Amino acid sequence: MAVYRLTKLAASSTESYADATKQAIERAQKTLRNVEWWEVKELRGAIRDGKMEYQVELEVGFHLEHA
């Protein structure tokens, strides 16, 4: 039986929503083991110093190891 935990993340990029998502997943994998999936929950943006900023909110799921 597998048990999963969900963690909410937010990231931003000046390139694209895809880049923001990739940055969030890559960062999560540095501190969380067993990351297996993600789901984008919200897309939004902002204008910073006249430039577009892409913002993404997502959940990542990772399975918990057996004790």
Buried (B, 14 or more C-beta within 10 A) or exposed (E): EEEEEEBEBEBBBEEEBEBBBBBBBEEBEEEBEEBEEBEBEEEEEEEEEEEEBBBBBBEBBBBEEEE
